[in-house]
Amino acid sequence: MIALRNRLSQFSPIPDPIWAEMGRLDRQKMTFFPGEDVIKEGEPADRIFVIRRGWAIRYKMLDDGRRQIVNFMLPGDVFDLQALATLRADHTVTAVTACDITFVQQESFMSALSRSAPLAGAFWWAAVQEEAILREQIVRVGRLSAKERIGHLLLELQRRQNAGLGREQNEVGLPITRTDIADALGLTSVHVSRTMSAMRRDNLIEEENHAVRIIDRRMLAQICHFDDDYLHVRRPEKPLFQVPERS
């Protein structure tokens, strides 16, 4: 689970002895193909999920078939931590690409966190980040223009993707459709296509082979009011949890 370790290491370095706790988890690996549900709304929520490879979407579906995508799930993302506090899933997660996913049983996960304060702190940070992403999504959909929404989402996905990769790059792999973007941002797919075409003409982005390259990140961030502070990607000066030294 390299992507997960890369992501959690944004909060604090995780030494090998601490990370070894993850190897003791009761876990199962599965691959989901595009369109397959990882978990469906109403199903028992008794496991934690880690995406090792691929993309998925978390969404709610209305009775009339309309869909609201709440978040895009990337390599290194952990989801359904709510399984620690509820009995049934209140949303659906579906693979949009082939996804390699690790399932961790609730009891095993809690046992690992109880043995390691640094590991518990890292997952606490992941939960804080996810909550912040959802808050930002509310602002994005409720107050930004179409151009601002799309640019803001692209910058967020770039930052999150780089966290899983453990390196910086301007290109954002984007294996999602215009309809997916529209359902996430409260737009139509036609509006998304027109807006992204305008962004290409303005030399803000380039598109090729299911990827978007952000040409001028600083300018795009200024246009769409993007500040990555909400992702909490800068390590605190003083570690929240100290790793005990071995005698």
Residue, then its C-alpha position, 0 to 999 in steps of 0.5 A: m500500500i505504497a500510495l497510502r503510505n505516501r499520502l499519510s506521510q504528508f502528515s508525519p513520517i511513518p518509520d518502518p516499525i510503525w508501518a509494520e502494524m499495517g502488515r498485521l491487519d486482517r485484510q483482503k485484496m480485490t479488483f473491481f472493474p469500471g462500473e462495479d460497485v465497491i459498496k452500495e448505499g444501505e449495505p453493511a458498513d463493517r470494513i475499511f477500504v484502501i485504494r491501491r490503484g485506480w479511481a472510484i467515485r463516491y456518490k448519492m443517487l436520487d429516486d429519479g436517477r439524478r446523481q451527485i458525486v460527492n468525491f473522487m477517490l484516488p490511490g492512497d485514499v481510505f474510505d468508509l471510516q464511518a464503519l467505525a460508527t455506523l452499521r450501514a453505508d449511506h452512499t455508494v462507491t463505484a469504480v471508474t477504472a480498474c481498481d485494486i482495493t484492500f479491505v480491512q476488517q473493522e476490528s483489525f483496523m481498530s486493534a492496529l490503531s490502539r497499538s500505535a499512536p503515530l498510526a492513529g494520528a496519521f489516520w486521524w489526519a486523513a479523516v480531517q483532510e477528507e472532511a475539509i475536502l467535503r467542506e470545500q466541495i460545498v463552497r465550490v458548488g455553491r459559490l464558484s462559477a463554472k470555470e472556477r469550479i472546474g479549475h478548482l477541482l483540477l488543482e485539488l485532484q492534482r494535489r491529491q494525486n501527487a500525494g499518492l505518487g509521492r512526487e510533484q507533477n503538473e499533469v493530472g491523470l483524468p480517467i473520468t468523463r465530462t458527465d462525471i465532472a458535471d455530476a460532481l460540480g452541479l453542471t451539465s456535460v455540455h457546459v463542462s465541455r465548453t468551459m474546458s475548451a475555453m480554458r484550453r484557448d486561454n492557455l490554462i490547460e492542455e488535454e491529451n489521452h485522459a490527462v490534463r496538464i496545468i500550464d500555469r498553476r499559479m494563474l489558475a489558482q488565482i482565477c478559481h480562488f484555490d488555496d491548498d491549505y484546506l488539504h492540510v498537506r504541510r507537516p506540523e513543525k512539532p510532531l503530534f505523536q512521538v515515536p518512542e525510542r527503543s532502549 
